[in-house]
Amino acid sequence: FTITVSLSSIPSCATYRLTVERTDSGEEVYMEFGEDVMTWTMEDTAFVEDGGTYRITVDSLGGADCDRRYLLTIGYQ
């Protein structure tokens, strides 16, 4: 299977941080700062334990207040 997490429609002049973390180990598997679109994809691979519970966090690092909207999309195949 494949899981894709995408953060888009970020307000202009704003910087956001997208973080994906495995909650059972505390391992940060993805972190990116961006102003446009950020996408993380995890594909199922043989002999790698990638199952579990993940936490997705979105932080505004500047240029946007709490009233500004963005689009967080989580998809799987």
N, C-alpha and C positions, 0 to 999 in steps of 0.2 A: 504494500500500500504506500501511498505518498500523501503527506500532509503539507499544506502550504499556508503560511501566515503572511498576510500582506497588510501594510499600513499605507493608506493613500489619502488623497484629498486633504493633505496637510495645508493649513492656512498659509498664505504667502507671508514672508518675513518671519516665519516661525521655525524653530528647530525642535524636533522630537527625538526621543530615544525609544527604540523597540528592543525589549529584552525577552529572551525565552530561556527558562531555567527548569531543570529537572528537580522536582520538589523532594524526591526521596534521597538524592545525593547532594543537593545544593549546587550542582554543576551548572554553570552558565554556558549554554550551548550556542547562543547567538546574542550579539549585541551590536547595534548599529545606530549612529546618529544620522539624521537626515532631514532634508527640507522638501522632498518631493515624494518618492515612493520607496518603501523598503519592503523586501520580500525575503522570507526564509523558507526553505524547502527541506523536508526530511523524507528520505526514501528508505524503505525497508531493505536491509542488506543481510546477507547470510553471515552467521557467526558473530553478529554484533547485537548486544542487548540494548535496544532502543525503546522498548516498551516502558510504560510507567505513566506517571502523572507529571504534567508540565504546567508551569505558570507563565503567562504572557503579561508583561507589564509595559505600559505606554506612559512616558513622562514628557511633559513639556519643559524644554530647557531654556526657553526664552522666545518672546515675540508673540505669545498667545496666552490668553487668559482662559478661565474655566468655561466661558461661554462659547468658545470657538470649537467647531466640530471637525472630526476627522473620520475616516472609514477604516475599520478593522475587519478584515475578512479572513476566516479560517475555513479552508476547504480540504477535502480528502477524496482520494480515488482508491 
